[in-house]
Amino acid sequence: MSVASTLSKQLTLAWTAATDNLAVTRYNVRRNGVLVGFVAASELSYGDTGLAPSTTYAYSVTALDAAGNESAAAGVSAKTYMVSGAVSMTWVEPTERLNGDHLYLTDIGGYQIRYRLVSAANFTTVNIPAGATTYNLGNLMGDYLFEIATYDTSGLYSDYVPVGL
């Protein structure tokens, strides 16, 4: 059994056909030990939807024959991605500096978004001009960390703030 595809909220499992001295009639699919579905013997895949992003699941598949006998389970573990598809960030312009002083909109020089795969060492950074409050990062797939910082017209940066999607 293998994972045929992985997205942020769904997985597709695939396996090879089981053989039996009686006809195989269906396959039972379990997620974390709980039966979540079954497919006809002619189907060799199962799509599981409505999952939580960035979560690991344990799957097993068993074959049932015409007499109701169930085979030993074949298993696989799979993790959904945090994101898959278009990623757009939206934020509110800050009104306060780190030290608590008021930050006027005319003092904002812009924003810097940085993001990376959890498994990567380096961030990709994007500078956004002042006045913007949204940015489209394009299509991403994987477990990403997203952060944003504000910089003022003097080039002083705030701390990076984690962004949850």
Sequence and secondary structure as in RCSB ss.txt:
>XXXX:A:sequence
MSVASTLSKQLTLAWTAATDNLAVTRYNVRRNGVLVGFVAASELSYGDTGLAPSTTYAYSVTALDAAGNESAAAG
VSAKTYMVSGAVSMTWVEPTERLNGDHLYLTDIGGYQIRYRLVSAANFTTVNIPAGATTYNLGNLMGDYLFEIAT
YDTSGLYSDYVPVGL
>XXXX:A:secstr
 EEEEE SSEEEEE      SS EEEEEEEETTEEEEEEETT  EEEEES  TT EEEEEEEEEETT  B   EE
EEEE  SEEEEEEEE     B TTS B  GGGEEEEEEEEEETT SS EEEEEETT  EEEEEEEEE EEEEEEE
EETT  B   EEE  
